[in-house]
Amino acid sequence: MRRFLRHGHDPVRERLKRDLFQFNKTVEHGFPHQPSALGYSPSLHLMAIGTRSGAIKLYGAPGVEFMGLHEENNTVMQIHFIPGQCQLVTLLDDNSLHLWSLKQHSGASELQEEQRFTLRGPPGSPPSATQITVVLPHSSREVLYLGTESGNVFVVELPSFRLLEDRTITSEAVLQRVPEDYRNRRSFELVEALREHPRNPGQILIGYSRGLIVLWDVHNKRVSHHFLGSQQLENLFWQKDGRQIISCHYDGSYAQWPVSNDNRQPEPLESKVPYGPFPCKAISKIYWQTTKNGLPYIIFQGGMPRASYGDRHSISVIHGSQQTAFDFTSRVIDFFVICNADPAAEFDDPSAMVVLAEEELVVIDLKSAGWPAVHPPYLASLHCSAITCSHHVSNIPLKLWERVISAGSKQNSHYSNMPWLIDGGTNLAPDPPQRDLLLTGHEDGTVRFWDASGVCLRLLYKLSTVRVFLTDADPNDNMNPLGEDEWPPLRKVGSFDPYSDDPRLGIQKIYLCKYSGYLTVAGTAGQILVMELNDEESEHVVDHAEADLLQDQEGYKWKGHERLKARDEPVRFEPGFQPFVLVQCQPPAVVTSLALHSEWKLVAFGTSHGFGLFDHQQKRLVFVKCTLHPSDQLALEGPLSRVKSLKKSLRQSFRRIRRSRVSSRKRRAGGGITGEVQEANSRFDQDALQEMELAPIQRKIEARSAEDSFTGFVRTLYFADTFLRDTKEIQLMHRAPVVGILVLDGHGTPLPEPLEVAHDLSKSPDMQGSHQLLVVSEEQFKVFTLPKVSSKLKFKLTALEGCRVRKVTVANFGSCKTDDYTENDLAILTNLGDIQIISLPFLKLQIRYPCIRKEDVSGIASCVFTKYGQGFYLISPSEFERFSLSTKWLVEPRCVVDTPEITGNNYLHNKAGMEKATRKSRESGRSSGDPGEDDERKSGRLMEHALLNDEKVLKEIQSTLEGERRSYGERNSRRIHVGHGLSNGGAE
């Protein structure tokens, strides 16, 4: 009975656990999976991205990040910021509108959903009657204009989303001002574009899909101008002075339309097909940006010749005689141009183009010669080539950090030096306490070094192993093979390239020694490269060595892929990590485990056939050992042979089921004459157990036969300076795969890393007391005493059927209450997606957290722990989720966004607002039937609203407040703002 009893709770330990452990998912690194919408606020300097799963993410200055998730999980179709407000509106594919606000709480801003609304038509009307196609937030911040498939434009009030039926712009009202011949031969169909006049907020430009464009007078409720296009309309753009309209069309053309003061029917000033005369794809969006030198920037998406370049994803930029068609490797979702946002400015003066593609964010510097790309500080395309493995290194020494950054800066010399322009908000998070690196291996044979110290995952340096081998790709291939005279003038941009020249190049294991600067990487075809950091360019021959893991055993024949052929001639390597020796395993199977001991100059490697030890200083093989069992024929078939593997797995499963049934029948058959005694004992046990607090029942571990287990697969390798009487092989009785090995010193502390003591970053291990060996299998933890290797202690995973260890590491946890206490524990991730923390050296379960869905097999396989209780795992091919198990080590966004100061449209809003105030007060009086005091009060407040939009009036109010209410301080006297609807008129 003793083994069922739970040990008494220690209140001191329980308090300490609360000070040590806490689970948080903190931030998502990388590029949003399946982006679907893009928005930008020129006043807030914030960018928003929506996804097909219903997520919206806001980005500003580095470290300023917000995330929201719609409950419906529908695709985000459009995102629009409310001008001058910390608010935005999203449109989902279920036709619902959602209002989001950045609210300040405890000194930091949070993204919250405020309202939701679905536009509904009268009973019996078709869904197309209210299917929203275009959303236009008005600069008054009071209403939204909604274009629909039926051709009607509805108006809803903000923030209430109340439909203002009397302001609906119906197709019938528009038809009254359109010539009869045009009206008879063309239907309206859907609304393609809505644009507010840049100088007169009382005029709204409406574009219909069949080519009709009208300018709607909001105050007089009529069409003031109409423009009769002959081509299917895609989009519209106002020039900054409001004197011209630019329309783009389905046939790959764009046209300029003058806006005159009379009502004459205008003809287009110019209609042009940029890449004609052959049939071209549609131009879906266009910008016409004015400059001081008189030459505009014409920027448009699409328009390529259909026959030859119809599959290209392009955005063209034309400025005078300079023209470039930027060619993206994934579909363009949307783009915007950053320009002078001051409404009073005479010119646009564009500075950058921001493009959201399906797989990456690309920013183009429009100020510098040649229009180079800008390196974004966040939204890195982690999956530019598929991620195959990860490796985290904590607390990087400053010297190594600077050398890695230096190597990366030389690689990125072709990028623009333009400062990051999307810089809204203020990052309140403290500076990272240390420098951390996350290394990712990729399918194309590259290793990328990421700054994982803070909220922004920033690329520092990229290493390629391709040059070492002879492949079909030329490492000196130019990204833009077209010459200067080629037409169209395409130029490849972006880093996303999902296609690997040779799948054997894929990186499977990485190990970096932060003290010596040695790096070793291993790949899919049994290749192991040992590298050292060099600050200068070098050209040298990479030495070769071969490790025959089968050791000429007969009867084995490798059926998988061939080895990569190494180059015999000198190879030129750029500054950074440069390989100096290549170890090739035979057979060339995937390298499954890797370890590096820089102090001893040794590299250990393992595959499904065995393991080897290599001296990289003397460049010779120390020894190899074959681990194959006679039944391990699967190990010789290579990673591409899956059919036999599936059959064997099914066969093993049925064998386990059959054995479990047989054993249960044997237990039932054992009743016989002792049945009554057993029944009495069971009743006694049941009564006794009801009086006790029980420990969770530990799941029985069923032994596996040698035939069932994949014995040759080397999963982990470990170097240790410890005591051993003789070479002894340990065979665990349950034959579960071993996933981790650890040696504890005389104090029960894990041995330090190689060179850690030499750099005074760790205490010397206790070499006087008895050492202990901890062996972690998928199903249990077992401690052996050294040097005799005798069993001392074991711990089984409990209570959850099928629970197995997938990842294990030693993590250091510090108390959030005091800096004087830290302890080392085991952090494990199971196949069920939960994380358990187990104490050392006594193997007591401390706490358990659910982390990853058990169905997310790729997420569990990609998880990597850090040395200080954090971790990363892939939630999509392009995103890492970061989590923390520690109360002390926490990296998460903490930022604030303030409402911008009002600039408005100055005189234009004032004039329109005064007219509107007078009209609304009269209408209000008529509708209420009481034109007395209530009417005057409403009119007065509306007049006050209009006056507050006048810059001169605001300055007078500001100077008055500064003179009379100086006790409020400079900040309060400066931040006057207009609320939604009627103004409060006072200081915030």
MARDRENVEX-470361 format. One record per residue (C-alpha): x, y, z; residue in three letters. Coordinates in steps of 0.1 Angstrom, whole numbers, plus 5000, padded with zeros to 4 digits. Example, Ala and Ser with C-alpha at 12.3 -4.5 7.8 and 13.67 -1.06 7.14 Angstrom:
% residues 2
512349555078ALA513749895071SER
This chain:
% residues 988
500050005000MET502950245006ARG503550304970ARG500050444965PHE500350704993LEU501051064983ARG503851235003HIS502651515025GLY502551865010HIS505452095020ASP503952445023PRO507452595020VAL508152404988ARG504752504974GLU505452874979ARG508852834963LEU507252664933LYS504952964928ARG508053184929ASP509852964903LEU507352834878PHE504753004857GLN503552914822PHE502853194797ASN502653204759LYS504253534753THR504753634717VAL504553494681GLU507753534660HIS507853524623GLY505453594595PHE501653544599PRO500353224583HIS498053284553GLN497753664554PRO494653794538SER494354174545ALA496654474551LEU495954814566GLY498055124575TYR497455434597SER499555734585PRO498655914618SER499555634642LEU502355494620HIS500955144626LEU500454854602MET497854584606ALA497754234590ILE494754004590GLY494753634583THR492453354570ARG492053224605SER490553544618GLY493653684635ALA494754054633ILE498254164642LYS499354524646LEU502954644643TYR504754974649GLY508155054662ALA510354744670PRO508754584700GLY505354744695VAL503054454687GLU499454364693PHE497254064684MET493554004683GLY491453714673LEU487953714660HIS485653464677GLU484253354643GLU487753244630ASN486653374595ASN488953524569THR489753884574VAL488954054541MET489754414548GLN491354634575ILE490755004578HIS492055244605PHE489755524617ILE491555844608PRO493256004638GLY491955744662GLN493455434680CYS490655234663GLN490355014633LEU487554824615VAL487754474601THR485554314575LEU485253934575LEU484153694548ASP480853634566ASP480054004559ASN480454114595SER482154434606LEU484154454638HIS485454764656LEU488754734675TRP490354984699SER493755024715LEU492855074752LYS495355164779GLN495354934809HIS497954954837SER500155184816GLY500154964785ALA497854944755SER495754644747GLU493854554715LEU490154494723GLN487054434702GLU484454694709GLU481554634686GLN480354394658ARG477754444631PHE476254264601THR474654474574LEU471254324567ARG468754404539GLY464954404540PRO463154064543PRO463253874511GLY466254064496SER469053864481PRO472353834500PRO474154044473SER471954344483ALA474054394514THR477254204506GLN479954454515ILE482654504488THR484354834499VAL484755014533VAL485555384536LEU486155534571PRO485355904567HIS487856164580SER485156304603SER485655984624ARG481855964627GLU480655734599VAL481655444576LEU480655424539TYR479955074528LEU479854984491GLY477954664482THR477454414454GLU474054564447SER475554904438GLY474155074469ASN476355264494VAL475255244530PHE476355474558VAL476755354594VAL477555564625GLU480655514646LEU481155374671PRO477655234675SER477355084639PHE473855234637ARG472655234601LEU471755584588LEU469155494563GLU468455854552ASP472055884540ARG472055564518THR473355634483ILE471055424461THR471755324425SER468455494416GLU469655824430ALA472855794410VAL471055704378LEU469156034378GLN472356214369ARG473755964343VAL473156014306PRO470155804294GLU472055614267ASP474755504292TYR472055414317ARG470155194293ASN473154994281ARG475154934312ARG474154794346SER475754914378PHE476754584393GLU478954614424LEU480754904440VAL484554864433GLU485955174450ALA485055454475LEU487355744479ARG486956064499GLU487956394482HIS491356494497PRO490356864499ARG486656844505ASN485256574529PRO481756654516GLY482456474483GLN482756094479ILE484055924448LEU482255604439ILE483455364413GLY481255084398TYR482654764383SER481254834348ARG483355154345GLY481055424358LEU482555674382ILE480555944400VAL481356214425LEU478656224452TRP477856544470ASP477156434506VAL475356754517HIS473056794486ASN472656424482LYS473256424444ARG475856344418VAL477956644410SER480256484384HIS480256164364HIS482955994344PHE481955734318LEU484555464315GLY484455194288SER486554934306GLN485754724337GLN486954924367LEU489354784393GLU490255074416ASN490555454420LEU492955704433PHE492756074441TRP495656304433GLN496556514464LYS495156844451ASP491856684442GLY492056804406ARG492556464390GLN491256104394ILE493255804384ILE491355484375SER492755144367CYS491054874348HIS490754504340TYR492454524306ASP495754644322GLY495155014315SER494955324337TYR493355664329ALA493556024342GLN490256214346TRP490156594353PRO487756714379VAL486457054368SER484157304386ASN481457274359ASP479156984352ASN480556904317ARG481156544310GLN484956504312PRO487056294289GLU490156114302PRO493356324298LEU495356004292GLU494555634289SER497555414288LYS498355044288VAL501855034304PRO502854684291TYR500754684259GLY499954644230PRO499354274238PHE496554164261PRO497554234298CYS496354134332LYS494254364353ALA495754654372ILE494154604406SER495454904425LYS497255224417ILE498955524434TYR499855854417TRP502256034440GLN503256394434THR506856524440THR508556864441LYS510456804409ASN507156764390GLY507656394380LEU505056174397PRO505555824410TYR503055594393ILE502855274413ILE500454994403PHE499854624409GLN499554384380GLY499254484343GLY501754224330MET501354074295PRO499053774299ARG500753534275ALA504353564286SER504153694322TYR500653614333GLY501953404362ASP504153684377ARG503253864409HIS504454214402SER504154574413ILE505554834389SER507055174399VAL507455444372ILE509255774379HIS510255974348GLY512455754327SER513055504355GLN510755204356GLN510954874375THR508554584378ALA509254424412PHE508754054408ASP507553864440PHE507853484445THR504453464461SER501053624455ARG500753994464VAL497954034490ILE498054424492ASP500454714494PHE500555074505PHE502955374500VAL504355574528ILE504355944520CYS503956284536ASN500856244557ALA500356614564ASP497056714547PRO498357064543ALA501456954524ALA501557044487GLU503256724475PHE503056354484ASP506856294483ASP506655914487PRO509455754507SER508755374507ALA506455104493MET505354834517VAL504154514501VAL502454224519LEU502953904498ALA501453574507GLU504753454522GLU506753764533GLU506754134538LEU508854344513VAL509654714518VAL511154914489ILE513155244495ASP511855494470LEU514255764481LYS517555594473SER518955534439ALA518055204424GLY515155154448TRP516754904471PRO514954674495ALA514654764532VAL515454504558HIS512354484582PRO513154464619PRO510254204624TYR507953984603LEU510853774592ALA510153504566SER511253214588LEU510152964561HIS511853124531CYS513152764529SER511252514550ALA512652484586ILE514052134593THR515552184628CYS516252444655SER518952504681HIS518952774708HIS522052914726VAL521653134756SER523853414769ASN526153464739ILE529453624748PRO529753984735LEU532753914712LYS531053624694LEU527853834691TRP529654124675GLU531553894650ARG528253724639VAL526654074634ILE529654184615SER529453884591ALA525753944586GLY526154324579SER528554234551LYS525954004536GLN523254274538ASN525254554522SER522854564493HIS519954654516TYR518855024521SER520055214552ASN516655384554MET515355404590PRO512255204597TRP509255424589LEU506455214606ILE507455344640ASP504255404659GLY503855344696GLY506355324724THR508155004735ASN507954984773LEU509554634776ALA512854634795PRO516054564776ASP516854194773PRO519054074802PRO521253874778GLN522053794742ARG520353484728ASP520653314695LEU518153094677LEU519652894649LEU517252734623THR518352474598GLY516552474564HIS515752244536GLU518052424511ASP521152364532GLY521252704550THR521452794586VAL520053124598ARG521153304630PHE518253494647TRP518453744675ASP516053584700ALA516853814729SER513654024727GLY510254054712VAL511454094676CYS513153794660LEU515753964639ARG517953784612LEU521653844620LEU523453614596TYR522753344570LYS525153054564LEU525052834533SER526552484530THR525852454493VAL529252564481ARG530952264496VAL529052024473PHE528551984436LEU524852054428THR522852154398ASP522552504411ALA525352754405ASP526052944438PRO526853254418ASN523553254400ASP522153614396ASN518753674412MET517853884382ASN518853714349PRO517153974327LEU519454234312GLY518954614314GLU517254624280ASP514754344287GLU511054424287TRP509154424310PRO511954544334PRO511454264360LEU513554254392ARG513253974417LYS512654084453VAL512153914486GLY513853614502SER511053344500PHE512253054479ASP510552724489PRO512252514462TYR515352324472SER517852234445ASP518551904462ASP516651764493PRO519851594505ARG521251944514LEU518651974542GLY520052054577ILE518951814604GLN521151884634LYS523052194646ILE525452244675TYR527252574683LEU529852624710CYS529552984721LYS532952994738TYR535152864710SER533152974680GLY533052624666TYR529952524647LEU528952184634THR525952104612VAL524651774599ALA522351694570GLY519951464553THR522651264533ALA524851184562GLY527151484559GLN528651654589ILE530451984585LEU532752134612VAL533152514609MET535052794626GLU534353164626LEU536553374603ASN536153754600ASP537753764566GLU536953604532GLU538753284526SER539353034497GLU540452684507HIS539952314502VAL537552144526VAL539151824539ASP537151504536HIS536851204559ALA534550894556GLU532850704584ALA531750354575ASP529150284601LEU528349934588LEU531949834592GLN531849614562ASP529149384576GLN527749144551GLU524149114542GLY523349494544TYR522549694513LYS521650064514TRP518550134493LYS518250504499GLY519650814483HIS523250864473GLU525751084491ARG526451434481LEU529551474460LYS532051714476ALA534151964456ARG537851874454ASP538952224443GLU539352534466PRO536052694475VAL535653064482ARG533753144515PHE532553484526GLU533253614561PRO531453414588GLY531453054597PHE533552864572GLN533752474570PRO537252324572PHE536351954574VAL533551724561LEU532751394576VAL530651174553GLN528650884569CYS528250564550GLN525450464543PRO524450834537PRO521450824560ALA519951114579VAL522051224609VAL519851184639THR522151304667SER525051534671LEU527351654699ALA530451884700LEU533151904727HIS535252204718SER537752154746GLU538551804735TRP538151894698LYS535751604693LEU532551564673VAL530151274679ALA527451184654PHE524850914650GLY522450784624THR520050494621SER523050264616HIS525450354644GLY527550634657PHE531050774654GLY533650994671LEU535751234651PHE538851444661ASP538351774641HIS541751904652GLN543751614638GLN541051554612LYS540851184618ARG538150934628LEU538550804664VAL536150514662PHE532750404648VAL530250154662LYS527449984643CYS524149964663THR522049774638LEU520049474650HIS519449194625PRO515749294623SER516549654614ASP516149624576GLN514049934577LEU517150134585ALA518650054551LEU515650174531GLU516150544535GLY513650824543PRO511750784511LEU510550434518SER507450474539ARG505150184528VAL507049914546LYS507450134577SER503650174579LEU503149804575LYS505549724603LYS504049984626SER500549834621LEU501949484627ARG503649594659GLN500449754671SER498349434666PHE501049234684ARG500849464715ARG497049434715ILE497149054712ARG499749034741ARG497649264763SER494549044757ARG496448724765VAL497848864797SER494448984809SER492948644803ARG495748484823LYS494948724852ARG491248634851ARG491948264849ALA493948284882GLY490848304904GLY490247934914GLY490047844951ILE491648174962THR488848384948GLY487148444981GLU490448544998VAL491148784970GLN487648934972GLU488048995009ALA491449155004ASN490049384977SER487249495000ARG489749575028PHE491949765003ASP489049964990GLN487950065025ASP491450165035ALA492150365004LEU489050575010GLN490650705041GLU493850805024MET494951064998GLU496150864968LEU498950934944ALA498150904907PRO498350554894ILE501550514874GLN500950354840ARG502450014835LYS505250014810ILE505049724787GLU508349574776ALA509149574739ARG510849294721SER514049354702ALA512149294670GLU509549564678ASP512149834688SER514150024663PHE517449954681THR519850104656GLY518450454657PHE520850674677VAL518750954693ARG521151124716THR524851164723LEU526451324753TYR530051414764PHE530951394801ALA534051414823ASP533151164850THR534050834866PHE533550494850LEU534950164861ARG534749994827ASP532950014794THR529449894802LYS526349884780GLU522949944798ILE519849774784GLN516649914798LEU514149634804MET511249804788HIS513349874757ARG511850224752ALA513950464731PRO516450674751VAL515951044744VAL518351204769GLY521451144790ILE522851354818LEU525551324844VAL525151484879LEU528151574900ASP528651494937GLY526151774947HIS523451654922GLY524251934898THR524451884861PRO527951894847LEU528852234831PRO529252274794GLU532652244778PRO534852554784LEU532152704807GLU534352674838VAL537352804819ALA535453124811HIS534453164848ASP530753134839LEU530152824860SER531552664892LYS533852364889SER531852044893PRO532251834925ASP534651564915MET534951424951GLN531551284957GLY529751004938SER528451104903HIS525150994890GLN523950904855LEU520450994845LEU519050804815VAL515750944801VAL513750714779SER510350784763GLU508550624792GLU510650664824GLN513650834841PHE516350614857LYS519350714878VAL522450504881PHE525350554904THR528850594890LEU531450444885PRO529650104891LYS526550184870VAL524150044895SER520450134895SER519450384922LYS516150554914LEU513550574887LYS510450774879PHE507650674855LYS505350904836LEU501950884853THR498250894848ALA498050954811LEU497750654788GLU500150674759GLY502250954774CYS505850954762ARG508751194764VAL509451384731ARG511851654743LYS513951694775VAL516451954787THR517952094819VAL516652444827ALA517752684853ASN514952854872PHE515353164894GLY513053294920SER511053614911CYS511353714948LYS515053704953THR518153684932ASP519853454957ASP517953134948TYR518152934916THR517752564909GLU518152324880ASN515252104869ASP514251894840LEU511752034815ALA510151774794ILE507551784765LEU505451484759THR503651354728ASN500451484744LEU501751834741GLY502051894779ASP505152024797ILE506251874830GLN508952004853ILE510751744873ILE513251824901SER516851714902LEU518351494915PRO515251334932PHE513051324902LEU509851464918LYS507151604895LEU506851974903GLN504152094879ILE502452024846ARG501252264820TYR499252204788PRO501152374760CYS500552224725ILE497552034711ARG498351664710LYS497151664674GLU499851914664ASP502551654657VAL504751904638SER504552154666GLY505651904692ILE508451784670ALA509752134664SER509852244700CYS513152364714VAL513852464750PHE516252734763THR518652704792LYS516552944813TYR513052804811GLY511652934778GLN510852754746GLY509852784709PHE507652574687TYR506252614652LEU502452694651ILE502652724614SER505452674587PRO506253044592SER505653124629GLU507253034662PHE505153054694GLU507353164723ARG506453044758PHE507953074792SER507952834822LEU509853074845SER508553364866THR511853544862LYS512753504825TRP509853644805LEU510053804770VAL506653954759GLU505554274742PRO504654574765ARG503954894746CYS501655194745VAL500055394716VAL498755744722ASP496055904702THR497656144677PRO497256524679GLU494456654657ILE495356804624THR492156734605GLY491356884571ASN491557234587ASN489357484568TYR487657224547LEU486357024577HIS485357354594ASN483357484565LYS481657154559ALA481057094596GLY479357434600MET477057374571GLU476257024584LYS475657164619ALA473157414607THR471357164585ARG471256894612LYS469957134638SER467057234615ARG466256874607GLU466356784644SER463957064652GLY461556954625ARG461656594635SER461156654672SER458456924667GLY460157134694ASP462357404679PRO463057564712GLY465757514738GLU466657154729ASP467257254693ASP469457544703GLU471557324726ARG472057064698LYS472957334673SER475457484697GLY477157154704ARG477457074667LEU478857424660MET481357364687GLU482257034670HIS482857214637ALA484857484653LEU487157234670LEU488157104636ASN489557454627ASP493257474634GLU493157844643LYS490457784669VAL492357494683LEU495457714687LYS493457984704GLU491957724728ILE495357574734GLN496957914742SER494157994766THR494557664784LEU498257724787GLU497758064802GLY494857984826GLU495457624835ARG499157574838ARG498757344868SER497657074843TYR501057084827GLY502257104792GLU501056754783ARG497456804793ASN497057144776SER498356994744ARG496156684741ARG492756834732ILE490656594711HIS487256544696VAL485256244708GLY482856034688HIS479856254678GLY479556564700LEU482656714714SER483456734751ASN485457044742GLY487857014772GLY491356894780ALA491856524784GLU
